[in-house]
Amino acid sequence: MQKRKFPPFIHNLLVRLAKAFGYYDLPVQAIRITRELYQMCSKHYDDNKEFYIGACGLPDSFQTWFSVTLLHIWMLMVRFRVENEGKIFMQQLVNHLFEDAEWRMREDYGVCYFF
């Protein structure tokens, strides 16, 4: 996908508007960045499912997906611990994990919880 080029005046105006609406705030950036990182972790299991089930002998279950994905999330969290604002990124990774886990339980296993 090719990025759209704007004239400098329009670009500066858009950046100022984005800053005014909080697009570049750290928590908002953490949500965007960790969403992409989480998707890579989750996709790893989906891409290598045959290996985990066949070669490793793990059952084809929600628990297997959760364990493998959590292992990858944990490795990212270890890396984020040394950063100044790492706690914000770590929290967002956990948020993405549990949102995805809830969605998978509902879609794949028909589990529905009402709070």
Buried (B, 14 or more C-beta within 10 A) or exposed (E): EEEEEEEEEEEEEEEEEEEEEEEEEEEEBBBEEBBEBBEEBBEBBEEEBEEBBEEEEBEEEBEBBBEBBBEBBEEBBEEBEEEEEBEBBBBBBBBBBEEBBEEBBEEEEEEEEEE
